[in-house]
Amino acid sequence: MLFLSSLEIEHWKALRDEIAAKRLGPEGFEHVRPNLLPAFRYYIGAFLTDRGPGELGREWFAAGATSEEGGYFSNAFMTSFLDRHAGKLIMPDTVFADPLPFVHFSTVPAIKEARERFITCLGRSIPRFTHPVRIMDIGCGDGALVVRLLQEMLNVGGKVDDIGEVLLIDPSPGMLRLAEETVRRAFPSAAVKTANCRMEDFSGRIDTRYDIALSSLAYHHMPLEQKRIHLDRLRPWIDHMVVFELSANHDTPEQHSPELALSVYQSYGRIIDMVFAHDAPVDLVLACVDRFLMIEKISFLTQPRGARTDYHMLESQWVELLDSTLSPDFTCLCDSTCYADEYINLFIMHYGR
């Protein structure tokens, strides 16, 4: 992932304010780092579309699209989205209201490959359990990942002999229903419990000990200070904490900051390109983009910290968080990349007691 220097951050902010005040178009500005010119145009386009004038924001996105290349088309994707939504940065749905867009996302080859590597890494770092294992899945989604993980531990890794309990936590009723059906079908003798809520509403109510707490692309839905609070509440009740996350600079940067826009430009641009490249019906692809990924993306671009829906952190920030919150009772047993290219990194971190 590319970053801005402190001088570049201040320079981008000053240019943003000048462009907004004078209503300048996207011509010129060669003094911005050339390889980041598309990202700069994206930053200005997002700011103007959110704050006005929106039609000028569209011009900046369109100009940014002309210089994008190499499977990296954030401006083009945004221009297309605005064409479908009356030129406005609006959230067309509540994220995860319909499970299908996320389920499709999980079948994208790079994401599917990353999830398999996650399972392989955890299978190697997790110890053998001599009792029926109890697992908590935080933000369980459709339940496919926890089922795949437990099957690996049962049938291939020999890490468990039996499944005692699976606790599924998710704020989406549709996701939770699908996950419960998936887990019950895979493990009919296991106790399957559900909690239709966010972890923020559940961490203070835990009264049962679990061997493993699993969180796949879910713990980032709360800002850093809340992550600390709920990890602190969770710590006494678990023996292993496992996260599968996207490394991105989306937590501490404030609304309309250059560093937040640059990180969103890179990470979501790459992921949306992966979704469009995956062969599937057009309606399903657009649902995955508009009703899942773009909802998160628009939240970053239009909502202040504390109100937005997602707070991905850099991998180094996750290390600091887990070390400071779980140590000395826990130690890091695995920190490994599951997928990486020049713009995004999906990783596993496993801390064990």
C-alpha positions in Angstrom: 0.0 0.0 0.0 1.2 3.5 -0.9 1.3 6.3 1.8 1.6 10.1 1.8 4.4 12.0 3.5 3.3 14.5 6.2 4.1 17.3 3.8 2.0 15.7 1.0 -0.9 15.4 3.4 -0.9 19.1 4.2 -0.3 19.9 0.5 -3.3 17.8 -0.6 -5.5 19.5 2.1 -4.4 23.0 0.9 -5.1 22.1 -2.7 -8.5 20.7 -1.7 -9.6 23.9 0.0 -8.3 26.0 -2.9 -10.1 23.9 -5.4 -13.4 23.9 -3.5 -13.2 27.7 -2.9 -12.4 28.6 -6.5 -14.3 25.7 -8.1 -11.3 24.6 -10.1 -11.4 21.8 -12.6 -9.0 18.8 -12.8 -6.6 20.3 -15.3 -3.1 20.9 -14.2 -1.8 19.9 -10.7 1.3 18.2 -12.1 3.1 19.0 -8.9 1.2 16.1 -7.2 3.3 12.9 -7.3 2.6 11.7 -10.8 1.7 8.1 -9.9 -0.7 9.4 -7.3 -2.5 11.8 -9.6 -5.5 9.4 -10.1 -5.8 9.0 -6.3 -5.6 12.8 -5.8 -8.4 13.3 -8.4 -10.4 10.7 -6.5 -9.8 12.5 -3.3 -11.0 15.8 -4.7 -13.9 14.2 -6.5 -15.1 12.5 -3.4 -14.8 15.7 -1.3 -16.7 17.8 -3.9 -19.4 15.2 -4.5 -20.0 15.0 -0.8 -19.7 18.7 0.1 -20.6 20.2 -3.3 -20.6 21.2 -6.1 -21.4 17.6 -7.0 -21.2 18.1 -10.8 -17.6 19.4 -10.4 -16.8 16.3 -8.3 -18.0 14.2 -11.3 -15.5 16.0 -13.5 -12.7 15.1 -11.1 -13.7 11.4 -11.0 -14.0 11.4 -14.8 -10.5 12.9 -15.2 -9.1 10.5 -12.8 -10.5 7.6 -14.8 -8.6 8.6 -17.9 -5.2 8.0 -16.2 -6.0 4.7 -14.4 -4.5 1.5 -15.5 -3.3 -2.0 -14.3 -6.5 -3.3 -12.8 -6.8 -0.2 -10.7 -9.9 1.7 -11.6 -11.4 3.4 -8.5 -12.4 6.6 -10.4 -14.0 4.6 -13.2 -15.9 2.5 -10.6 -17.1 5.6 -8.8 -18.2 7.3 -12.0 -20.2 4.2 -12.9 -21.8 4.1 -9.5 -22.8 7.8 -9.7 -24.4 7.1 -13.0 -26.5 4.4 -11.4 -27.5 6.6 -8.4 -28.4 10.1 -9.7 -24.9 11.4 -9.2 -25.0 11.1 -5.4 -22.8 9.4 -2.8 -25.8 7.6 -1.3 -26.0 4.2 0.4 -28.5 2.3 -1.7 -29.1 -0.3 1.1 -28.2 -1.4 4.6 -25.0 -3.5 4.3 -25.7 -7.2 4.8 -29.4 -6.8 4.7 -29.3 -9.4 1.9 -26.7 -12.1 2.5 -26.3 -12.8 -1.3 -23.9 -10.0 -2.2 -21.5 -11.1 0.6 -21.8 -14.8 -0.3 -20.9 -13.9 -3.9 -17.9 -11.8 -2.6 -16.6 -14.9 -0.7 -16.5 -16.8 -4.0 -14.2 -14.3 -5.7 -11.0 -16.4 -6.5 -8.6 -14.2 -4.5 -10.9 -14.0 -1.5 -11.6 -17.8 -1.7 -7.8 -18.4 -1.9 -7.1 -16.1 1.0 -9.8 -17.9 3.2 -8.2 -21.3 2.4 -4.8 -20.0 3.4 -6.3 -18.7 6.5 -7.6 -22.1 7.4 -4.3 -23.7 6.5 -2.3 -21.3 8.7 -4.7 -21.7 11.7 -4.7 -25.4 11.3 -0.9 -25.3 11.8 -0.9 -22.9 14.7 -3.9 -24.1 16.8 -3.1 -26.8 19.4 -4.8 -30.2 19.6 -8.0 -30.2 21.8 -8.7 -33.3 23.8 -12.3 -32.2 24.6 -15.3 -31.2 22.4 -14.2 -27.8 21.1 -16.3 -24.7 21.8 -16.0 -21.9 19.2 -17.4 -18.4 19.0 -17.7 -16.9 15.5 -17.9 -13.1 15.8 -19.5 -11.7 12.6 -20.2 -15.1 11.3 -21.6 -14.1 7.9 -23.1 -17.1 6.2 -21.3 -19.6 8.4 -19.3 -21.1 5.6 -15.9 -20.2 7.0 -16.4 -21.6 10.5 -17.8 -24.8 9.0 -14.8 -25.1 6.6 -12.4 -24.5 9.5 -14.0 -27.0 11.8 -14.1 -29.6 9.1 -10.4 -29.1 8.5 -9.6 -29.5 12.2 -11.8 -32.6 12.4 -11.0 -34.5 9.2 -7.6 -33.3 8.0 -5.6 -31.7 10.8 -6.7 -34.1 13.6 -6.8 -31.1 16.0 -10.3 -31.9 17.4 -12.3 -35.1 17.9 -15.7 -33.5 18.4 -17.5 -30.2 18.1 -19.2 -29.2 21.4 -20.7 -25.8 20.7 -20.7 -23.2 18.0 -21.9 -19.7 19.0 -22.8 -17.5 16.0 -22.9 -13.7 16.4 -24.0 -11.4 13.7 -26.2 -8.2 13.5 -27.8 -9.3 10.2 -30.9 -11.6 10.7 -30.6 -12.9 7.2 -26.9 -13.8 7.7 -27.6 -15.4 11.0 -30.4 -17.6 9.7 -28.2 -18.8 6.8 -25.2 -19.4 9.2 -27.3 -21.4 11.6 -28.7 -23.6 8.8 -25.2 -24.1 7.4 -23.6 -25.1 10.8 -26.5 -27.3 11.9 -26.4 -29.2 8.5 -22.6 -29.7 8.8 -22.6 -30.6 12.6 -26.0 -32.0 13.6 -24.8 -33.2 17.0 -23.2 -29.9 18.0 -25.0 -27.3 20.1 -25.6 -24.3 17.9 -26.4 -21.0 19.6 -27.0 -17.6 18.0 -26.9 -13.9 19.0 -28.4 -11.4 16.6 -26.4 -8.4 17.6 -23.0 -6.7 17.2 -20.1 -7.7 19.4 -20.4 -4.3 21.1 -23.8 -5.4 22.4 -22.7 -8.9 23.4 -19.2 -8.7 25.0 -20.6 -7.7 28.4 -23.0 -10.6 28.5 -20.5 -13.5 27.9 -20.7 -16.0 30.8 -19.4 -19.2 29.1 -15.8 -20.1 28.3 -14.8 -20.8 24.7 -11.7 -22.4 23.3 -11.6 -20.2 20.2 -13.0 -16.7 19.3 -13.0 -16.3 15.5 -13.5 -13.1 13.7 -13.3 -12.9 9.9 -13.5 -9.4 8.4 -15.8 -8.4 11.3 -13.8 -6.9 14.2 -13.0 -3.9 12.1 -16.7 -2.7 12.4 -15.7 -0.7 15.5 -13.1 2.0 16.0 -9.8 1.4 17.9 -11.0 2.6 21.3 -14.0 0.2 21.1 -11.9 -2.6 19.8 -9.8 -2.3 23.0 -12.9 -2.3 25.3 -14.5 -5.4 23.8 -11.3 -7.4 23.5 -10.7 -6.6 27.2 -14.1 -8.0 28.0 -13.6 -11.0 25.8 -10.2 -12.0 27.1 -11.2 -13.8 30.3 -13.6 -16.0 28.4 -11.4 -17.4 25.6 -8.2 -19.3 25.1 -7.5 -18.4 21.5 -8.3 -15.2 19.6 -8.1 -15.4 15.8 -8.7 -12.6 13.3 -8.7 -12.6 9.5 -8.5 -9.0 8.4 -7.7 -6.5 5.6 -4.7 -4.3 6.3 -5.8 -0.7 5.5 -5.6 2.8 7.0 -9.3 3.3 7.7 -9.5 3.7 11.4 -7.7 6.7 12.9 -7.7 9.1 9.8 -10.6 11.6 10.0 -13.3 12.3 7.5 -12.1 14.0 4.3 -8.4 13.4 5.1 -6.0 12.6 2.2 -4.6 9.5 4.0 -8.1 8.0 4.4 -9.0 8.7 0.7 -5.8 7.3 -0.5 -6.3 4.1 1.5 -9.9 3.7 0.3 -8.8 4.4 -3.2 -6.3 1.6 -3.2 -8.0 -1.1 -1.1 -11.6 -0.9 -2.4 -10.4 -0.2 -5.9 -8.5 -3.5 -5.9 -11.3 -5.5 -4.3 -14.0 -4.1 -6.6 -11.8 -4.9 -9.6 -11.6 -8.5 -8.3 -15.4 -8.7 -8.1 -15.9 -7.3 -11.6 -13.3 -9.7 -13.0 -15.1 -12.7 -11.4 -17.4 -14.4 -14.0 -20.9 -14.1 -12.7 -24.3 -12.7 -13.7 -24.2 -8.9 -14.1 -27.1 -8.4 -11.6 -25.2 -10.4 -8.9 -21.9 -8.6 -9.5 -23.6 -5.2 -9.3 -25.4 -6.2 -6.1 -22.1 -7.3 -4.6 -20.6 -3.9 -5.5 -23.5 -1.5 -4.8 -25.1 -3.2 -1.9 -22.0 -4.3 0.0 -18.7 -2.8 -1.0 -19.9 0.6 -2.1 -21.9 1.0 1.1 -18.8 0.7 3.1 -16.8 2.9 0.7 -19.3 5.7 0.8 -19.4 5.5 4.6 -15.7 6.3 4.7 -16.0 9.1 2.2 -19.1 10.8 3.7 -19.3 10.1 7.5 -17.1 11.2 10.4 -15.1 8.8 12.5 -17.5 7.4 15.1 -20.5 7.4 12.7 -19.1 5.3 9.8 -19.5 1.6 9.5 -16.0 0.3 9.2 -12.6 0.8 10.7 -10.0 -1.4 9.0 -6.5 -1.0 10.5 -3.0 -1.5 9.3 -1.5 -4.9 10.2 1.0 -3.1 12.5 -1.9 -1.5 14.3 -3.5 -4.9 14.9 -0.2 -6.2 16.3 -0.1 -3.3 18.8 -3.8 -3.7 19.7 -3.6 -7.4 20.3 -0.3 -7.3 22.1 -1.4 -4.5 24.4 -4.9 -5.9 25.1 -4.2 -9.7 25.4 -0.7 -9.8 26.8 0.8 -11.2 29.0 -1.9 -13.9 29.2 -1.7 -14.5 25.5 1.1 -14.7 23.0 1.2 -14.5 19.2 1.2 -18.0 17.6 0.6 -16.9 14.0 0.9 -13.7 12.0 0.8 -14.5 8.3 -0.2 -13.1 5.0 -3.1 -14.9 3.3 -3.3 -12.7 0.2 -1.2 -9.7 -0.9 -0.5 -7.5 -3.9 0.9 -4.0 -4.1 -2.3 -2.4 -2.8 -4.0 -4.8 -0.3 -3.0 -7.4 2.3 -5.3 -9.9 3.9 -3.8 -11.6 6.9 -4.3 -13.9 9.9 -3.3 -13.2 13.5 -3.7 -15.9 16.1 -3.1 -15.3 19.8 -3.2 -18.2 22.2 -3.3 -18.4 26.0 
